[in-house]
Amino acid sequence: MRADREDPTDLVVVFQTGDTVALTLAKAALEAEGIPFVTQGEGVQDLIGVGRLPGGFNLAAGPIRIHVERQDAARARELLAGIEPR
């Protein structure tokens, strides 16, 4: 690969939250637009320490993050801009 081109499989964070409702809305919005994504930290929230705190996420694991390919990041961020945690 040439150094002057971006790697299209380079993943970037476009959304993070501890709010399960906001996470569900964000995932549904990306799926509806056909934007592939992966989540980080979703499966470990209740496994470490005391579990989730009132903020909705585990302090040790941090908030759940949604990653998309760099080429889709601008479109994904625009799509998710209106989703706010409760």
Secondary structure, DSSP 8 states (H G I E B T S, - for coil): --TTS--TT-EEEEEEES-HHHHHHHHHHHHHTT---EEESSSSTTTSTT---TTSS-TTT-SEEEEEEGGGHHHHHHHHTT----
